[in-house]
Amino acid sequence: MAEDKIFADGFIFKKRETSPDWVIGNLSVKVDEAIAFIKNHEKNGWVNLNINQSQGGKYYVQLDTFVPKAKEAVAKEEEDDTPF
């Protein structure tokens, strides 16, 4: 089951078609909303955000909830997959 998207409050990304090729887009930050969002979602002092494009073509900023597996869990899975 896929996790629900968590949109990043206070962050707006816009791609401007008239910008030079080297400009990807603009990120606007509404300080009060962004600070509250960051404080609510930080882990170990970091908040990771993804800039995505909707099926309708609009861009949005989403919380990156990916958590890598611990090295021990990966090693255990590799052990379990051996054919011997």
PyMOL Python script that loads the backbone (N, CA, C, O; Angstrom):
from pymol import cmd

cmd.read_pdbstr("""\
ATOM      1  N   MET A   1       0.836  -1.174   0.000  1.00  0.00           N
ATOM      2  CA  MET A   1       0.000   0.000   0.000  1.00  0.00           C
ATOM      3  C   MET A   1       0.888   1.246   0.000  1.00  0.00           C
ATOM      4  O   MET A   1       1.803   1.358   0.815  1.00  0.00           O
ATOM      5  N   ALA A   2       0.622   2.162  -0.896  1.00  0.00           N
ATOM      6  CA  ALA A   2       1.421   3.374  -1.013  1.00  0.00           C
ATOM      7  C   ALA A   2       1.083   4.349   0.110  1.00  0.00           C
ATOM      8  O   ALA A   2      -0.067   4.458   0.534  1.00  0.00           O
ATOM      9  N   GLU A   3       2.101   5.048   0.579  1.00  0.00           N
ATOM     10  CA  GLU A   3       1.888   6.049   1.613  1.00  0.00           C
ATOM     11  C   GLU A   3       1.203   7.267   1.016  1.00  0.00           C
ATOM     12  O   GLU A   3       1.369   7.571  -0.165  1.00  0.00           O
ATOM     13  N   ASP A   4       0.429   7.963   1.847  1.00  0.00           N
ATOM     14  CA  ASP A   4      -0.177   9.206   1.406  1.00  0.00           C
ATOM     15  C   ASP A   4       0.920  10.244   1.197  1.00  0.00           C
ATOM     16  O   ASP A   4       1.917  10.270   1.919  1.00  0.00           O
ATOM     17  N   LYS A   5       0.718  11.098   0.196  1.00  0.00           N
ATOM     18  CA  LYS A   5       1.674  12.170  -0.057  1.00  0.00           C
ATOM     19  C   LYS A   5       1.555  13.205   1.044  1.00  0.00           C
ATOM     20  O   LYS A   5       0.457  13.532   1.495  1.00  0.00           O
ATOM     21  N   ILE A   6       2.697  13.714   1.469  1.00  0.00           N
ATOM     22  CA  ILE A   6       2.721  14.806   2.433  1.00  0.00           C
ATOM     23  C   ILE A   6       3.295  16.015   1.704  1.00  0.00           C
ATOM     24  O   ILE A   6       4.497  16.093   1.447  1.00  0.00           O
ATOM     25  N   PHE A   7       2.414  16.953   1.377  1.00  0.00           N
ATOM     26  CA  PHE A   7       2.845  18.140   0.673  1.00  0.00           C
ATOM     27  C   PHE A   7       3.546  19.079   1.645  1.00  0.00           C
ATOM     28  O   PHE A   7       3.108  19.242   2.784  1.00  0.00           O
ATOM     29  N   ALA A   8       4.630  19.693   1.195  1.00  0.00           N
ATOM     30  CA  ALA A   8       5.439  20.561   2.047  1.00  0.00           C
ATOM     31  C   ALA A   8       4.785  21.930   2.159  1.00  0.00           C
ATOM     32  O   ALA A   8       4.788  22.710   1.207  1.00  0.00           O
ATOM     33  N   ASP A   9       4.230  22.214   3.319  1.00  0.00           N
ATOM     34  CA  ASP A   9       3.604  23.512   3.558  1.00  0.00           C
ATOM     35  C   ASP A   9       4.640  24.628   3.490  1.00  0.00           C
ATOM     36  O   ASP A   9       5.732  24.504   4.044  1.00  0.00           O
ATOM     37  N   GLY A  10       4.295  25.712   2.812  1.00  0.00           N
ATOM     38  CA  GLY A  10       5.149  26.891   2.772  1.00  0.00           C
ATOM     39  C   GLY A  10       6.181  26.896   1.666  1.00  0.00           C
ATOM     40  O   GLY A  10       6.978  27.831   1.578  1.00  0.00           O
ATOM     41  N   PHE A  11       6.190  25.864   0.807  1.00  0.00           N
ATOM     42  CA  PHE A  11       7.153  25.788  -0.289  1.00  0.00           C
ATOM     43  C   PHE A  11       6.401  25.749  -1.620  1.00  0.00           C
ATOM     44  O   PHE A  11       5.502  24.929  -1.804  1.00  0.00           O
ATOM     45  N   ILE A  12       6.768  26.629  -2.539  1.00  0.00           N
ATOM     46  CA  ILE A  12       6.143  26.650  -3.864  1.00  0.00           C
ATOM     47  C   ILE A  12       7.257  26.665  -4.909  1.00  0.00           C
ATOM     48  O   ILE A  12       8.139  27.523  -4.875  1.00  0.00           O
ATOM     49  N   PHE A  13       7.209  25.715  -5.830  1.00  0.00           N
ATOM     50  CA  PHE A  13       8.185  25.643  -6.915  1.00  0.00           C
ATOM     51  C   PHE A  13       7.495  26.003  -8.216  1.00  0.00           C
ATOM     52  O   PHE A  13       6.401  25.517  -8.501  1.00  0.00           O
ATOM     53  N   LYS A  14       8.136  26.856  -9.008  1.00  0.00           N
ATOM     54  CA  LYS A  14       7.590  27.232 -10.319  1.00  0.00           C
ATOM     55  C   LYS A  14       8.687  27.135 -11.364  1.00  0.00           C
ATOM     56  O   LYS A  14       9.799  27.625 -11.170  1.00  0.00           O
ATOM     57  N   LYS A  15       8.358  26.501 -12.464  1.00  0.00           N
ATOM     58  CA  LYS A  15       9.255  26.441 -13.620  1.00  0.00           C
ATOM     59  C   LYS A  15       8.771  27.493 -14.594  1.00  0.00           C
ATOM     60  O   LYS A  15       7.602  27.495 -14.980  1.00  0.00           O
ATOM     61  N   ARG A  16       9.645  28.373 -14.986  1.00  0.00           N
ATOM     62  CA  ARG A  16       9.281  29.430 -15.924  1.00  0.00           C
ATOM     63  C   ARG A  16       9.823  29.068 -17.300  1.00  0.00           C
ATOM     64  O   ARG A  16      11.029  28.907 -17.488  1.00  0.00           O
ATOM     65  N   GLU A  17       8.923  28.945 -18.241  1.00  0.00           N
ATOM     66  CA  GLU A  17       9.311  28.547 -19.601  1.00  0.00           C
ATOM     67  C   GLU A  17      10.184  29.604 -20.275  1.00  0.00           C
ATOM     68  O   GLU A  17      10.918  29.290 -21.212  1.00  0.00           O
ATOM     69  N   THR A  18      10.113  30.843 -19.814  1.00  0.00           N
ATOM     70  CA  THR A  18      10.894  31.917 -20.441  1.00  0.00           C
ATOM     71  C   THR A  18      12.285  32.068 -19.840  1.00  0.00           C
ATOM     72  O   THR A  18      13.066  32.904 -20.294  1.00  0.00           O
ATOM     73  N   SER A  19      12.605  31.266 -18.821  1.00  0.00           N
ATOM     74  CA  SER A  19      13.922  31.335 -18.180  1.00  0.00           C
ATOM     75  C   SER A  19      14.987  30.723 -19.086  1.00  0.00           C
ATOM     76  O   SER A  19      14.676  29.898 -19.944  1.00  0.00           O
ATOM     77  N   PRO A  20      16.243  31.126 -18.895  1.00  0.00           N
ATOM     78  CA  PRO A  20      17.328  30.491 -19.650  1.00  0.00           C
ATOM     79  C   PRO A  20      17.404  28.996 -19.309  1.00  0.00           C
ATOM     80  O   PRO A  20      16.905  28.568 -18.269  1.00  0.00           O
ATOM     81  N   ASP A  21      18.022  28.218 -20.177  1.00  0.00           N
ATOM     82  CA  ASP A  21      18.113  26.764 -19.985  1.00  0.00           C
ATOM     83  C   ASP A  21      18.757  26.376 -18.661  1.00  0.00           C
ATOM     84  O   ASP A  21      18.410  25.342 -18.090  1.00  0.00           O
ATOM     85  N   TRP A  22      19.677  27.176 -18.168  1.00  0.00           N
ATOM     86  CA  TRP A  22      20.389  26.822 -16.950  1.00  0.00           C
ATOM     87  C   TRP A  22      19.583  27.114 -15.688  1.00  0.00           C
ATOM     88  O   TRP A  22      20.010  26.738 -14.596  1.00  0.00           O
ATOM     89  N   VAL A  23      18.429  27.774 -15.805  1.00  0.00           N
ATOM     90  CA  VAL A  23      17.558  28.025 -14.656  1.00  0.00           C
ATOM     91  C   VAL A  23      16.487  26.942 -14.636  1.00  0.00           C
ATOM     92  O   VAL A  23      15.672  26.866 -15.556  1.00  0.00           O
ATOM     93  N   ILE A  24      16.476  26.111 -13.609  1.00  0.00           N
ATOM     94  CA  ILE A  24      15.505  25.029 -13.489  1.00  0.00           C
ATOM     95  C   ILE A  24      14.152  25.579 -13.078  1.00  0.00           C
ATOM     96  O   ILE A  24      13.132  25.179 -13.638  1.00  0.00           O
ATOM     97  N   GLY A  25      14.121  26.482 -12.120  1.00  0.00           N
ATOM     98  CA  GLY A  25      12.870  27.059 -11.652  1.00  0.00           C
ATOM     99  C   GLY A  25      13.116  27.923 -10.431  1.00  0.00           C
ATOM    100  O   GLY A  25      14.258  28.187 -10.054  1.00  0.00           O
ATOM    101  N   ASN A  26      12.023  28.359  -9.820  1.00  0.00           N
ATOM    102  CA  ASN A  26      12.087  29.212  -8.642  1.00  0.00           C
ATOM    103  C   ASN A  26      11.414  28.513  -7.473  1.00  0.00           C
ATOM    104  O   ASN A  26      10.353  27.910  -7.634  1.00  0.00           O
ATOM    105  N   LEU A  27      12.020  28.592  -6.304  1.00  0.00           N
ATOM    106  CA  LEU A  27      11.435  28.052  -5.100  1.00  0.00           C
ATOM    107  C   LEU A  27      11.118  29.223  -4.178  1.00  0.00           C
ATOM    108  O   LEU A  27      12.010  29.969  -3.776  1.00  0.00           O
ATOM    109  N   SER A  28       9.828  29.376  -3.844  1.00  0.00           N
ATOM    110  CA  SER A  28       9.405  30.407  -2.908  1.00  0.00           C
ATOM    111  C   SER A  28       9.105  29.744  -1.573  1.00  0.00           C
ATOM    112  O   SER A  28       8.542  28.651  -1.526  1.00  0.00           O
ATOM    113  N   VAL A  29       9.484  30.410  -0.493  1.00  0.00           N
ATOM    114  CA  VAL A  29       9.296  29.859   0.843  1.00  0.00           C
ATOM    115  C   VAL A  29       8.497  30.856   1.677  1.00  0.00           C
ATOM    116  O   VAL A  29       8.925  31.992   1.883  1.00  0.00           O
ATOM    117  N   LYS A  30       7.332  30.418   2.155  1.00  0.00           N
ATOM    118  CA  LYS A  30       6.540  31.214   3.085  1.00  0.00           C
ATOM    119  C   LYS A  30       7.053  30.853   4.475  1.00  0.00           C
ATOM    120  O   LYS A  30       6.761  29.774   4.990  1.00  0.00           O
ATOM    121  N   VAL A  31       7.801  31.739   5.066  1.00  0.00           N
ATOM    122  CA  VAL A  31       8.633  31.452   6.224  1.00  0.00           C
ATOM    123  C   VAL A  31       7.871  30.794   7.380  1.00  0.00           C
ATOM    124  O   VAL A  31       8.287  29.738   7.856  1.00  0.00           O
ATOM    125  N   ASP A  32       6.776  31.387   7.837  1.00  0.00           N
ATOM    126  CA  ASP A  32       6.068  30.839   8.999  1.00  0.00           C
ATOM    127  C   ASP A  32       5.580  29.415   8.744  1.00  0.00           C
ATOM    128  O   ASP A  32       5.741  28.540   9.595  1.00  0.00           O
ATOM    129  N   GLU A  33       4.983  29.181   7.570  1.00  0.00           N
ATOM    130  CA  GLU A  33       4.475  27.835   7.241  1.00  0.00           C
ATOM    131  C   GLU A  33       5.623  26.848   7.072  1.00  0.00           C
ATOM    132  O   GLU A  33       5.542  25.712   7.539  1.00  0.00           O
ATOM    133  N   ALA A  34       6.688  27.277   6.409  1.00  0.00           N
ATOM    134  CA  ALA A  34       7.826  26.392   6.157  1.00  0.00           C
ATOM    135  C   ALA A  34       8.523  25.997   7.461  1.00  0.00           C
ATOM    136  O   ALA A  34       8.892  24.837   7.640  1.00  0.00           O
ATOM    137  N   ILE A  35       8.699  26.947   8.357  1.00  0.00           N
ATOM    138  CA  ILE A  35       9.353  26.641   9.632  1.00  0.00           C
ATOM    139  C   ILE A  35       8.524  25.644  10.433  1.00  0.00           C
ATOM    140  O   ILE A  35       9.069  24.696  10.999  1.00  0.00           O
ATOM    141  N   ALA A  36       7.216  25.852  10.482  1.00  0.00           N
ATOM    142  CA  ALA A  36       6.343  24.918  11.204  1.00  0.00           C
ATOM    143  C   ALA A  36       6.409  23.528  10.581  1.00  0.00           C
ATOM    144  O   ALA A  36       6.470  22.528  11.296  1.00  0.00           O
ATOM    145  N   PHE A  37       6.397  23.462   9.250  1.00  0.00           N
ATOM    146  CA  PHE A  37       6.479  22.180   8.550  1.00  0.00           C
ATOM    147  C   PHE A  37       7.806  21.489   8.853  1.00  0.00           C
ATOM    148  O   PHE A  37       7.835  20.296   9.153  1.00  0.00           O
ATOM    149  N   ILE A  38       8.892  22.233   8.774  1.00  0.00           N
ATOM    150  CA  ILE A  38      10.226  21.671   9.026  1.00  0.00           C
ATOM    151  C   ILE A  38      10.331  21.150  10.458  1.00  0.00           C
ATOM    152  O   ILE A  38      10.828  20.047  10.682  1.00  0.00           O
ATOM    153  N   LYS A  39       9.871  21.931  11.415  1.00  0.00           N
ATOM    154  CA  LYS A  39       9.938  21.496  12.813  1.00  0.00           C
ATOM    155  C   LYS A  39       9.108  20.238  13.046  1.00  0.00           C
ATOM    156  O   LYS A  39       9.470  19.397  13.869  1.00  0.00           O
ATOM    157  N   ASN A  40       8.010  20.108  12.332  1.00  0.00           N
ATOM    158  CA  ASN A  40       7.122  18.960  12.494  1.00  0.00           C
ATOM    159  C   ASN A  40       7.676  17.685  11.847  1.00  0.00           C
ATOM    160  O   ASN A  40       7.348  16.581  12.282  1.00  0.00           O
ATOM    161  N   HIS A  41       8.510  17.828  10.816  1.00  0.00           N
ATOM    162  CA  HIS A  41       8.942  16.668  10.040  1.00  0.00           C
ATOM    163  C   HIS A  41      10.446  16.399  10.065  1.00  0.00           C
ATOM    164  O   HIS A  41      10.909  15.498   9.366  1.00  0.00           O
ATOM    165  N   GLU A  42      11.221  17.150  10.845  1.00  0.00           N
ATOM    166  CA  GLU A  42      12.680  16.944  10.836  1.00  0.00           C
ATOM    167  C   GLU A  42      13.059  15.640  11.519  1.00  0.00           C
ATOM    168  O   GLU A  42      12.432  15.216  12.489  1.00  0.00           O
ATOM    169  N   LYS A  43      14.103  15.019  10.985  1.00  0.00           N
ATOM    170  CA  LYS A  43      14.688  13.819  11.591  1.00  0.00           C
ATOM    171  C   LYS A  43      16.196  14.003  11.583  1.00  0.00           C
ATOM    172  O   LYS A  43      16.807  14.188  10.530  1.00  0.00           O
ATOM    173  N   ASN A  44      16.776  13.951  12.751  1.00  0.00           N
ATOM    174  CA  ASN A  44      18.224  14.130  12.904  1.00  0.00           C
ATOM    175  C   ASN A  44      18.692  15.465  12.326  1.00  0.00           C
ATOM    176  O   ASN A  44      19.801  15.565  11.801  1.00  0.00           O
ATOM    177  N   GLY A  45      17.846  16.483  12.423  1.00  0.00           N
ATOM    178  CA  GLY A  45      18.217  17.811  11.949  1.00  0.00           C
ATOM    179  C   GLY A  45      18.002  18.052  10.469  1.00  0.00           C
ATOM    180  O   GLY A  45      18.390  19.103   9.959  1.00  0.00           O
ATOM    181  N   TRP A  46      17.392  17.102   9.760  1.00  0.00           N
ATOM    182  CA  TRP A  46      17.198  17.223   8.307  1.00  0.00           C
ATOM    183  C   TRP A  46      15.737  17.020   7.916  1.00  0.00           C
ATOM    184  O   TRP A  46      14.992  16.295   8.575  1.00  0.00           O
ATOM    185  N   VAL A  47      15.350  17.678   6.827  1.00  0.00           N
ATOM    186  CA  VAL A  47      14.068  17.437   6.172  1.00  0.00           C
ATOM    187  C   VAL A  47      14.385  17.311   4.687  1.00  0.00           C
ATOM    188  O   VAL A  47      14.971  18.218   4.096  1.00  0.00           O
ATOM    189  N   ASN A  48      14.003  16.201   4.087  1.00  0.00           N
ATOM    190  CA  ASN A  48      14.246  15.985   2.664  1.00  0.00           C
ATOM    191  C   ASN A  48      12.953  16.219   1.894  1.00  0.00           C
ATOM    192  O   ASN A  48      11.898  15.697   2.253  1.00  0.00           O
ATOM    193  N   LEU A  49      13.052  17.012   0.832  1.00  0.00           N
ATOM    194  CA  LEU A  49      11.896  17.351   0.018  1.00  0.00           C
ATOM    195  C   LEU A  49      12.150  16.957  -1.431  1.00  0.00           C
ATOM    196  O   LEU A  49      13.279  17.029  -1.918  1.00  0.00           O
ATOM    197  N   ASN A  50      11.100  16.547  -2.105  1.00  0.00           N
ATOM    198  CA  ASN A  50      11.155  16.242  -3.536  1.00  0.00           C
ATOM    199  C   ASN A  50      10.349  17.284  -4.283  1.00  0.00           C
ATOM    200  O   ASN A  50       9.291  17.706  -3.814  1.00  0.00           O
ATOM    201  N   ILE A  51      10.834  17.702  -5.434  1.00  0.00           N
ATOM    202  CA  ILE A  51      10.058  18.555  -6.321  1.00  0.00           C
ATOM    203  C   ILE A  51       9.560  17.640  -7.427  1.00  0.00           C
ATOM    204  O   ILE A  51      10.343  17.099  -8.208  1.00  0.00           O
ATOM    205  N   ASN A  52       8.243  17.474  -7.481  1.00  0.00           N
ATOM    206  CA  ASN A  52       7.610  16.538  -8.415  1.00  0.00           C
ATOM    207  C   ASN A  52       6.712  17.286  -9.384  1.00  0.00           C
ATOM    208  O   ASN A  52       6.396  18.459  -9.181  1.00  0.00           O
ATOM    209  N   GLN A  53       6.308  16.593 -10.436  1.00  0.00           N
ATOM    210  CA  GLN A  53       5.385  17.164 -11.407  1.00  0.00           C
ATOM    211  C   GLN A  53       4.127  16.305 -11.433  1.00  0.00           C
ATOM    212  O   GLN A  53       4.198  15.084 -11.566  1.00  0.00           O
ATOM    213  N   SER A  54       2.975  16.959 -11.304  1.00  0.00           N
ATOM    214  CA  SER A  54       1.708  16.231 -11.312  1.00  0.00           C
ATOM    215  C   SER A  54       1.377  15.776 -12.729  1.00  0.00           C
ATOM    216  O   SER A  54       2.001  16.219 -13.694  1.00  0.00           O
ATOM    217  N   GLN A  55       0.399  14.896 -12.844  1.00  0.00           N
ATOM    218  CA  GLN A  55      -0.036  14.441 -14.166  1.00  0.00           C
ATOM    219  C   GLN A  55      -0.568  15.605 -14.995  1.00  0.00           C
ATOM    220  O   GLN A  55      -0.521  15.573 -16.224  1.00  0.00           O
ATOM    221  N   GLY A  56      -1.074  16.632 -14.317  1.00  0.00           N
ATOM    222  CA  GLY A  56      -1.575  17.825 -15.004  1.00  0.00           C
ATOM    223  C   GLY A  56      -0.476  18.798 -15.395  1.00  0.00           C
ATOM    224  O   GLY A  56      -0.748  19.822 -16.023  1.00  0.00           O
ATOM    225  N   GLY A  57       0.763  18.491 -15.032  1.00  0.00           N
ATOM    226  CA  GLY A  57       1.894  19.318 -15.433  1.00  0.00           C
ATOM    227  C   GLY A  57       2.356  20.335 -14.406  1.00  0.00           C
ATOM    228  O   GLY A  57       3.378  20.989 -14.615  1.00  0.00           O
ATOM    229  N   LYS A  58       1.630  20.488 -13.294  1.00  0.00           N
ATOM    230  CA  LYS A  58       2.029  21.451 -12.270  1.00  0.00           C
ATOM    231  C   LYS A  58       3.075  20.825 -11.354  1.00  0.00           C
ATOM    232  O   LYS A  58       3.080  19.615 -11.128  1.00  0.00           O
ATOM    233  N   TYR A  59       3.953  21.667 -10.835  1.00  0.00           N
ATOM    234  CA  TYR A  59       4.992  21.215  -9.921  1.00  0.00           C
ATOM    235  C   TYR A  59       4.517  21.366  -8.486  1.00  0.00           C
ATOM    236  O   TYR A  59       3.727  22.258  -8.174  1.00  0.00           O
ATOM    237  N   TYR A  60       5.002  20.489  -7.613  1.00  0.00           N
ATOM    238  CA  TYR A  60       4.678  20.579  -6.197  1.00  0.00           C
ATOM    239  C   TYR A  60       5.855  20.049  -5.383  1.00  0.00           C
ATOM    240  O   TYR A  60       6.692  19.297  -5.881  1.00  0.00           O
ATOM    241  N   VAL A  61       5.895  20.465  -4.113  1.00  0.00           N
ATOM    242  CA  VAL A  61       6.970  20.053  -3.212  1.00  0.00           C
ATOM    243  C   VAL A  61       6.379  19.083  -2.197  1.00  0.00           C
ATOM    244  O   VAL A  61       5.375  19.365  -1.543  1.00  0.00           O
ATOM    245  N   GLN A  62       7.041  17.920  -2.086  1.00  0.00           N
ATOM    246  CA  GLN A  62       6.527  16.841  -1.244  1.00  0.00           C
ATOM    247  C   GLN A  62       7.610  16.373  -0.285  1.00  0.00           C
ATOM    248  O   GLN A  62       8.791  16.348  -0.631  1.00  0.00           O
ATOM    249  N   LEU A  63       7.200  16.005   0.916  1.00  0.00           N
ATOM    250  CA  LEU A  63       8.122  15.438   1.886  1.00  0.00           C
ATOM    251  C   LEU A  63       8.629  14.091   1.380  1.00  0.00           C
ATOM    252  O   LEU A  63       7.840  13.242   0.964  1.00  0.00           O
ATOM    253  N   ASP A  64       9.942  13.898   1.415  1.00  0.00           N
ATOM    254  CA  ASP A  64      10.548  12.623   1.043  1.00  0.00           C
ATOM    255  C   ASP A  64      10.542  11.735   2.283  1.00  0.00           C
ATOM    256  O   ASP A  64      11.284  11.992   3.232  1.00  0.00           O
ATOM    257  N   THR A  65       9.720  10.702   2.284  1.00  0.00           N
ATOM    258  CA  THR A  65       9.583   9.830   3.449  1.00  0.00           C
ATOM    259  C   THR A  65      10.409   8.548   3.323  1.00  0.00           C
ATOM    260  O   THR A  65      10.277   7.649   4.153  1.00  0.00           O
ATOM    261  N   PHE A  66      11.254   8.453   2.301  1.00  0.00           N
ATOM    262  CA  PHE A  66      12.075   7.261   2.099  1.00  0.00           C
ATOM    263  C   PHE A  66      13.008   7.057   3.283  1.00  0.00           C
ATOM    264  O   PHE A  66      13.686   7.988   3.719  1.00  0.00           O
ATOM    265  N   VAL A  67      13.037   5.846   3.793  1.00  0.00           N
ATOM    266  CA  VAL A  67      13.948   5.469   4.873  1.00  0.00           C
ATOM    267  C   VAL A  67      14.719   4.252   4.392  1.00  0.00           C
ATOM    268  O   VAL A  67      14.129   3.191   4.184  1.00  0.00           O
ATOM    269  N   PRO A  68      16.037   4.387   4.212  1.00  0.00           N
ATOM    270  CA  PRO A  68      16.815   3.238   3.751  1.00  0.00           C
ATOM    271  C   PRO A  68      16.826   2.133   4.798  1.00  0.00           C
ATOM    272  O   PRO A  68      16.746   2.389   5.999  1.00  0.00           O
ATOM    273  N   LYS A  69      16.927   0.909   4.316  1.00  0.00           N
ATOM    274  CA  LYS A  69      17.014  -0.229   5.235  1.00  0.00           C
ATOM    275  C   LYS A  69      18.348  -0.180   5.956  1.00  0.00           C
ATOM    276  O   LYS A  69      19.352   0.258   5.394  1.00  0.00           O
ATOM    277  N   ALA A  70      18.355  -0.620   7.174  1.00  0.00           N
ATOM    278  CA  ALA A  70      19.593  -0.692   7.939  1.00  0.00           C
ATOM    279  C   ALA A  70      20.532  -1.707   7.291  1.00  0.00           C
ATOM    280  O   ALA A  70      20.075  -2.674   6.683  1.00  0.00           O
ATOM    281  N   LYS A  71      21.821  -1.494   7.418  1.00  0.00           N
ATOM    282  CA  LYS A  71      22.802  -2.390   6.793  1.00  0.00           C
ATOM    283  C   LYS A  71      22.633  -3.829   7.264  1.00  0.00           C
ATOM    284  O   LYS A  71      22.798  -4.759   6.474  1.00  0.00           O
ATOM    285  N   GLU A  72      22.311  -4.025   8.525  1.00  0.00           N
ATOM    286  CA  GLU A  72      22.129  -5.377   9.051  1.00  0.00           C
ATOM    287  C   GLU A  72      20.940  -6.064   8.381  1.00  0.00           C
ATOM    288  O   GLU A  72      21.013  -7.253   8.070  1.00  0.00           O
ATOM    289  N   ALA A  73      19.844  -5.330   8.155  1.00  0.00           N
ATOM    290  CA  ALA A  73      18.656  -5.906   7.524  1.00  0.00           C
ATOM    291  C   ALA A  73      18.955  -6.283   6.084  1.00  0.00           C
ATOM    292  O   ALA A  73      18.491  -7.320   5.609  1.00  0.00           O
ATOM    293  N   VAL A  74      19.724  -5.456   5.381  1.00  0.00           N
ATOM    294  CA  VAL A  74      20.089  -5.751   3.993  1.00  0.00           C
ATOM    295  C   VAL A  74      20.969  -6.989   3.945  1.00  0.00           C
ATOM    296  O   VAL A  74      20.763  -7.859   3.098  1.00  0.00           O
ATOM    297  N   ALA A  75      21.945  -7.084   4.839  1.00  0.00           N
ATOM    298  CA  ALA A  75      22.829  -8.247   4.885  1.00  0.00           C
ATOM    299  C   ALA A  75      22.031  -9.507   5.184  1.00  0.00           C
ATOM    300  O   ALA A  75      22.301 -10.553   4.595  1.00  0.00           O
ATOM    301  N   LYS A  76      21.056  -9.435   6.082  1.00  0.00           N
ATOM    302  CA  LYS A  76      20.210 -10.581   6.429  1.00  0.00           C
ATOM    303  C   LYS A  76      19.385 -11.008   5.222  1.00  0.00           C
ATOM    304  O   LYS A  76      19.257 -12.205   4.961  1.00  0.00           O
ATOM    305  N   GLU A  77      18.821 -10.051   4.476  1.00  0.00           N
ATOM    306  CA  GLU A  77      18.033 -10.385   3.277  1.00  0.00           C
ATOM    307  C   GLU A  77      18.922 -11.074   2.228  1.00  0.00           C
ATOM    308  O   GLU A  77      18.509 -12.043   1.591  1.00  0.00           O
ATOM    309  N   GLU A  78      20.136 -10.560   2.064  1.00  0.00           N
ATOM    310  CA  GLU A  78      21.051 -11.181   1.103  1.00  0.00           C
ATOM    311  C   GLU A  78      21.393 -12.591   1.543  1.00  0.00           C
ATOM    312  O   GLU A  78      21.509 -13.481   0.700  1.00  0.00           O
ATOM    313  N   GLU A  79      21.557 -12.820   2.824  1.00  0.00           N
ATOM    314  CA  GLU A  79      21.829 -14.158   3.355  1.00  0.00           C
ATOM    315  C   GLU A  79      20.693 -15.095   3.048  1.00  0.00           C
ATOM    316  O   GLU A  79      20.916 -16.232   2.632  1.00  0.00           O
ATOM    317  N   ASP A  80      19.448 -14.622   3.251  1.00  0.00           N
ATOM    318  CA  ASP A  80      18.261 -15.445   3.037  1.00  0.00           C
ATOM    319  C   ASP A  80      18.041 -15.800   1.576  1.00  0.00           C
ATOM    320  O   ASP A  80      17.388 -16.801   1.280  1.00  0.00           O
ATOM    321  N   ASP A  81      18.576 -14.995   0.648  1.00  0.00           N
ATOM    322  CA  ASP A  81      18.358 -15.224  -0.776  1.00  0.00           C
ATOM    323  C   ASP A  81      19.369 -16.177  -1.417  1.00  0.00           C
ATOM    324  O   ASP A  81      19.236 -16.508  -2.595  1.00  0.00           O
ATOM    325  N   THR A  82      20.364 -16.615  -0.672  1.00  0.00           N
ATOM    326  CA  THR A  82      21.383 -17.479  -1.271  1.00  0.00           C
ATOM    327  C   THR A  82      20.780 -18.845  -1.579  1.00  0.00           C
ATOM    328  O   THR A  82      19.977 -19.363  -0.802  1.00  0.00           O
ATOM    329  N   PRO A  83      21.164 -19.425  -2.703  1.00  0.00           N
ATOM    330  CA  PRO A  83      20.569 -20.717  -3.118  1.00  0.00           C
ATOM    331  C   PRO A  83      21.150 -21.918  -2.377  1.00  0.00           C
ATOM    332  O   PRO A  83      20.706 -23.038  -2.629  1.00  0.00           O
ATOM    333  N   PHE A  84      22.089 -21.751  -1.504  1.00  0.00           N
ATOM    334  CA  PHE A  84      22.727 -22.872  -0.828  1.00  0.00           C
ATOM    335  C   PHE A  84      22.076 -23.203   0.473  1.00  0.00           C
ATOM    336  O   PHE A  84      22.506 -24.130   1.160  1.00  0.00           O
TER     337      PHE A  84
END
""", "prot")
cmd.dss("prot")
cmd.show_as("cartoon", "prot")
cmd.util.cbc("prot")
cmd.orient("prot")
